[in-house]
Amino acid sequence: MEYRLVDLKPGETGKIKGITGSIKNKRRLTAMGIVHGKEITVEMAAPMGDPRIYSVLGYRLSMRNEDAQTICVVQVEMMAGEGLQ
């Protein structure tokens, strides 16, 4: 099922499917590492929920929800046994 990046909760991972909006917005986000097919994980959110910190391509990226709303992702299911402790 396809979601917007902003819909994922902390700890959830999605695979980037695309970016909506202007060409300028697409170029800016692509330059920050938001690339089709790559996995992106929500690390944490600010106390009021905006901005949030994401892990992508081995680094952390802070992004406002307004920008995260333009990124389409498919949620990656947890592998068996992952997260169980």
C-alpha positions in Angstrom: 0.0 0.0 0.0 1.3 3.4 -0.9 1.7 6.1 1.8 3.1 9.6 2.1 6.3 9.7 4.2 4.6 11.9 6.7 2.2 9.0 7.5 4.9 6.7 8.8 5.5 6.6 12.6 8.8 6.7 14.4 10.6 3.3 13.9 8.8 2.5 10.6 10.6 2.2 7.3 9.4 2.9 3.8 10.8 2.5 0.3 10.7 5.7 -1.7 8.4 5.5 -4.7 8.4 9.1 -5.9 8.2 12.8 -5.2 5.2 15.0 -6.1 5.2 18.8 -6.6 7.3 21.1 -8.5 10.5 20.2 -10.4 12.4 22.6 -8.0 11.1 20.6 -5.0 12.0 17.2 -6.7 15.5 18.4 -7.4 16.0 19.7 -3.9 14.8 16.5 -2.2 16.8 14.3 -4.6 19.9 16.3 -3.8 19.2 15.5 -0.1 19.2 11.8 -0.9 15.5 11.2 -1.4 16.0 8.7 -4.3 13.5 6.3 -5.8 13.9 2.7 -4.5 15.9 3.6 -1.4 14.7 2.8 2.1 14.0 5.7 4.6 13.3 5.2 8.3 11.5 7.6 10.7 14.0 8.0 13.6 12.2 10.5 15.8 9.9 13.5 15.8 10.1 16.9 17.6 7.7 17.2 20.6 5.1 18.9 18.5 5.6 16.4 15.6 7.4 18.8 13.2 10.2 18.5 12.0 11.1 14.8 12.0 14.4 13.1 11.7 14.8 10.4 9.0 17.6 7.9 8.2 18.4 7.5 4.5 21.5 6.4 2.7 23.4 6.1 5.9 22.9 9.5 7.3 20.2 11.4 9.3 18.1 14.1 7.6 15.8 16.6 9.4 12.7 17.4 7.3 9.5 19.3 7.8 6.2 17.5 7.4 5.3 19.9 4.5 8.2 18.3 2.5 7.5 14.8 3.8 3.9 15.1 2.5 5.3 15.3 -1.1 7.2 11.9 -0.8 5.4 8.7 -1.8 6.6 5.5 0.0 5.6 1.9 0.3 5.8 0.7 3.9 8.4 -2.0 4.4 7.2 -4.9 6.6 9.2 -5.9 9.6 11.1 -9.1 9.0 10.2 -12.1 11.2 11.6 -11.7 14.7 12.7 -8.1 14.2 11.6 -5.8 17.0 10.7 -8.6 19.3 12.5 -8.5 22.6 
